[in-house]
Amino acid sequence: MSRIKAALLGYGTVGQGVYTAIKTHGQQLKKLLGAEVEIAGVLIKDPHKKRDIDPGILITTEFDDILKIPDLQVIFEAIVGEEPSFSYLNRAIENGIQVITANKVMFARHGKALLEKGREHGVRVGYEATTAGGVPIIRTLKQLLQVNQIERIQGILNGTCNFILTEMRNRRLTFEDALKLAQLSGFAEVDPTSDISGKDAFCKTMILSELAFGRQPEWSDVELEGITDITNDQVEEARFLNLRYKHIAEIFEEEGVIRATIRPVLLGESHPFYSVEGVDNAITVETSLLGRVTLQGPGAGKLPTASAMVEDLADIFKTNRRELQTVYK
């Protein structure tokens, strides 16, 4: 194997990040995998929009054109929404193509089905980028679950919310001004509803629940609250008491039932999330043997998400390479 042919589905913030990461880290990937990673095609929505993509790369609005790329081995999916993402990845798996996704909305609902289909077709499904940006929580949980039992997960899972709450406190900005700053900084979308309502963190919580506990809570039973109702007066009052607002997701099992909450919480300085600021995400996992472990890192922006997707690429093809070497020894 001297070349790994890849395609991008979507060329927004995340797609551009993956494209950049592969170009800037191509030599490291080649050394690691024994093959050059080549972006052979990009699926886009608007054919008239100018894009900084090298000549010779297929740019198309038709997914069938992507599937027709000779010897295509992996697809990076970075489209918003459940469809057509789920249908595209189903077809890719049926064609024996490895898939890597950053689509937390789609994966929260359909991840289990995709993973099962991948096993049936001998295809790996990478989904590290669906949760917590560049923080390797999926890989960490998989490692812990070899022996440990997961008892509880608590996390700051949305970098946009954490950035807004940080700016409201540190710079005494109103919610509206902090949101505008997040948008200008590239941390929030033009339509930030998913972030500030808590829906983004909700989807990530469901993905973590499926992995850690093998199932999700009833979606309608999850307590979900965003940050839009937090006022400057509340932030100032909390500051006076040496407390900080953080948007926290929590999952645990109680009497055989999976419980989850996603809501703003006041934390004191003894809590491990108290000093998690800006766009950082942080996740604490309580386990049966190891005890408590906390991971922290950037949770918003194109490069942290792209980093997670490229790490999935490396993991998939390193594993495939080892398996081939074992077969041919």
C-alpha positions in Angstrom: 0.0 0.0 0.0 1.8 3.2 -1.2 -1.3 5.5 -1.3 -4.4 6.0 0.7 -7.2 7.6 -1.3 -9.6 9.7 0.7 -12.6 11.9 0.0 -14.2 14.7 2.0 -17.9 15.0 2.3 -18.5 18.7 3.1 -16.0 21.6 2.8 -17.1 23.8 5.6 -15.1 24.6 8.7 -14.3 21.0 9.6 -13.8 19.8 6.0 -11.3 22.6 5.4 -9.5 21.7 8.6 -9.1 18.1 7.6 -7.8 19.1 4.1 -5.3 21.5 5.8 -4.2 18.9 8.4 -3.5 16.2 5.7 -1.5 18.7 3.6 0.6 20.0 6.5 1.1 16.7 8.2 1.4 14.5 5.1 5.0 13.5 5.7 4.2 12.4 9.3 1.3 10.3 8.1 3.4 8.8 5.3 6.1 7.8 7.8 3.5 6.4 10.3 1.3 4.5 7.8 3.8 3.6 5.1 1.6 5.4 2.5 0.8 8.8 1.2 -2.7 10.1 2.1 -4.3 11.7 -1.0 -7.5 13.7 -1.0 -9.0 12.5 -4.3 -12.4 14.1 -4.1 -14.6 16.6 -2.3 -18.3 16.6 -2.1 -19.7 20.2 -2.0 -23.2 21.7 -1.9 -22.7 25.0 -3.8 -20.8 24.5 -7.1 -20.4 28.2 -7.6 -18.5 29.0 -4.4 -14.8 29.5 -4.7 -12.7 27.1 -2.7 -8.9 26.8 -2.1 -8.6 23.2 -3.3 -5.7 22.0 -5.4 -6.2 21.4 -9.1 -6.8 17.8 -10.1 -9.0 17.0 -7.1 -12.5 16.0 -8.0 -15.0 18.5 -6.8 -18.6 17.4 -7.2 -22.2 17.8 -5.9 -23.0 14.1 -6.5 -22.1 11.4 -3.9 -22.2 8.8 -6.7 -19.2 10.6 -8.2 -17.3 10.1 -4.9 -18.1 6.4 -4.8 -16.8 6.0 -8.4 -13.3 7.2 -7.4 -11.0 4.3 -8.2 -9.6 2.5 -5.1 -11.2 5.0 -2.7 -10.3 3.7 0.8 -11.7 6.3 3.3 -14.3 9.0 3.6 -14.2 11.9 6.0 -17.8 13.1 6.6 -18.4 16.6 7.9 -21.9 17.5 6.8 -24.5 19.1 9.1 -27.6 17.1 10.0 -28.8 13.5 10.0 -29.5 13.3 6.3 -28.0 12.8 3.8 -25.0 12.0 6.0 -26.4 8.7 7.4 -27.4 7.4 3.9 -24.0 8.4 2.5 -22.1 6.6 5.2 -24.3 3.5 4.9 -23.5 3.3 1.2 -19.8 3.9 1.8 -19.7 1.0 4.3 -21.5 -1.3 1.9 -18.7 -0.5 -0.6 -16.1 -1.4 1.9 -14.9 2.1 2.5 -13.6 3.1 5.9 -15.6 6.1 7.3 -14.7 8.9 9.8 -17.4 11.3 10.9 -17.6 14.5 12.9 -21.4 14.6 12.7 -22.6 14.4 16.3 -26.3 14.9 15.5 -26.4 12.0 13.0 -24.2 9.8 15.2 -26.2 10.3 18.4 -29.2 8.8 16.6 -27.6 6.4 14.1 -24.1 5.6 15.5 -25.1 2.1 16.8 -26.5 1.1 13.5 -23.4 2.4 11.6 -21.0 0.5 14.0 -23.0 -2.7 13.6 -23.0 -2.3 9.8 -19.3 -1.6 9.8 -18.6 -4.9 11.7 -20.7 -6.8 9.2 -18.7 -5.4 6.3 -15.3 -5.3 7.9 -15.2 -1.5 7.9 -14.0 0.7 10.8 -16.1 3.7 11.8 -14.1 6.5 13.4 -16.1 9.0 15.5 -13.7 10.6 17.9 -14.5 14.0 16.4 -18.2 13.8 17.3 -17.4 14.6 20.9 -15.3 17.2 22.7 -13.3 18.5 19.7 -9.6 17.5 20.1 -10.0 15.8 23.5 -9.5 12.0 22.9 -12.4 10.9 25.1 -13.7 8.2 22.7 -10.3 6.5 22.5 -9.8 6.8 26.2 -13.2 5.3 27.1 -12.5 2.4 24.7 -9.2 1.7 26.5 -10.8 2.0 30.0 -13.7 -0.3 29.0 -11.3 -3.2 28.4 -11.4 -3.9 32.2 -12.9 -0.9 34.1 -16.6 -0.2 34.5 -17.7 3.3 33.9 -19.7 4.7 36.8 -20.2 8.3 35.9 -19.2 10.8 33.3 -19.3 14.6 33.8 -18.1 17.1 31.2 -18.0 20.5 29.6 -18.8 19.4 26.1 -19.5 22.6 24.2 -16.6 25.1 23.7 -18.9 27.9 22.5 -20.9 27.9 25.7 -17.8 27.8 27.8 -16.3 30.7 25.9 -19.4 32.8 26.3 -19.6 32.2 30.0 -15.9 32.9 30.4 -16.2 36.2 28.6 -19.3 37.2 30.5 -17.4 36.8 33.7 -13.9 38.0 32.8 -14.9 41.0 30.6 -18.3 41.6 32.0 -19.9 41.3 28.6 -23.6 40.7 28.1 -24.7 37.3 26.8 -25.4 38.9 23.4 -22.0 40.6 23.1 -20.2 37.5 24.2 -22.0 35.5 21.6 -21.1 38.0 18.9 -17.5 37.7 20.0 -17.7 33.9 19.8 -19.0 34.2 16.2 -16.4 36.7 15.2 -13.7 34.5 16.6 -15.0 31.5 14.6 -16.1 29.6 17.7 -19.9 29.9 17.0 -21.9 29.4 13.9 -24.0 32.1 12.2 -27.0 30.2 13.7 -25.7 29.3 17.2 -28.9 27.7 18.4 -27.6 24.2 18.7 -24.7 25.4 20.9 -26.4 27.8 23.3 -29.6 25.7 23.7 -27.6 22.7 24.9 -28.6 20.5 21.9 -25.0 20.1 20.8 -23.9 19.0 24.2 -27.0 16.7 24.4 -26.0 14.8 21.2 -22.4 14.4 22.5 -23.8 13.1 25.8 -25.9 10.5 24.0 -22.8 9.3 22.1 -20.8 9.0 25.3 -23.7 7.2 27.0 -23.9 4.6 24.2 -20.2 3.9 24.4 -19.8 3.9 28.2 -23.1 2.1 29.2 -24.1 0.3 26.0 -27.3 2.3 25.8 -28.8 5.8 26.0 -31.3 7.3 28.4 -34.8 8.0 27.0 -34.3 11.3 25.2 -37.5 12.8 26.5 -36.3 12.1 30.1 -33.1 14.0 29.8 -33.0 17.4 31.7 -31.8 19.8 29.0 -31.1 23.5 29.6 -29.0 25.9 27.7 -27.2 29.1 28.8 -29.5 31.8 27.2 -31.2 32.7 30.5 -28.0 33.4 32.4 -27.8 37.1 33.2 -24.9 39.4 34.0 -26.3 39.9 37.5 -26.2 36.2 38.1 -22.6 36.0 36.8 -21.6 38.9 39.1 -23.3 37.4 42.1 -21.6 34.1 41.5 -18.2 35.9 41.2 -18.8 37.6 44.5 -19.3 34.1 46.1 -16.2 32.8 44.2 -18.3 30.6 42.1 -18.4 30.1 38.3 -21.1 29.1 35.9 -20.2 26.1 33.7 -22.5 24.2 31.3 -22.2 20.7 32.5 -23.3 17.3 31.0 -23.6 14.4 33.4 -24.4 10.7 32.7 -24.7 7.9 35.3 -26.6 4.7 36.0 -29.1 4.6 38.8 -31.0 1.5 39.7 -30.5 0.1 36.3 -31.6 3.3 34.5 -29.3 5.6 32.6 -29.8 9.2 33.8 -28.5 12.3 32.1 -28.6 16.1 32.6 -27.2 18.9 30.5 -27.5 22.3 32.3 -25.7 25.3 33.7 -24.2 24.6 37.1 -22.4 26.8 39.7 -19.0 25.4 40.6 -16.6 26.1 43.4 -12.8 26.3 43.0 -12.4 22.7 44.4 -14.1 21.3 41.3 -11.8 20.2 38.5 -13.8 22.2 35.9 -13.6 25.5 37.8 -10.5 26.6 35.9 -11.5 25.3 32.5 -11.8 28.5 30.5 -12.4 29.7 26.9 -13.2 27.1 24.3 -11.7 24.3 26.2 -13.7 21.1 26.9 -13.1 18.9 29.9 -14.4 15.5 30.8 -14.1 13.5 34.1 -14.7 9.8 34.0 -15.3 7.8 37.2 -14.3 4.2 36.9 -14.4 1.0 39.0 -10.6 0.5 39.2 -8.8 3.6 38.0 -10.9 6.0 40.0 -11.4 9.4 38.5 -9.5 10.6 35.4 -10.0 14.1 33.8 -9.1 15.1 30.2 -9.0 18.7 29.0 -8.4 20.4 25.6 -9.7 22.6 22.8 -13.3 21.9 22.0 -14.1 24.4 19.3 -12.5 25.4 16.1 -11.6 23.6 12.9 -8.2 22.3 13.8 -9.1 20.5 17.0 -11.9 18.7 15.2 -9.7 18.0 12.2 -7.0 16.7 14.6 -9.5 14.1 16.0 -10.5 13.0 12.5 -6.9 12.6 11.3 -6.0 10.7 14.4 -8.9 8.3 13.6 -7.4 7.9 10.1 -4.0 7.0 11.6 -5.6 4.6 14.1 -7.7 2.8 11.4 -4.8 2.4 8.9 -2.2 1.5 11.5 -4.5 -1.3 12.7 -5.2 -2.4 9.1 -1.4 -2.4 8.4 -0.7 -4.5 11.5 -3.4 -7.0 10.5 -1.9 -7.4 7.0 1.6 -7.8 8.4 0.3 -10.6 10.8 -1.5 -12.4 7.9 1.6 -12.4 5.6 4.2 -13.3 8.2 
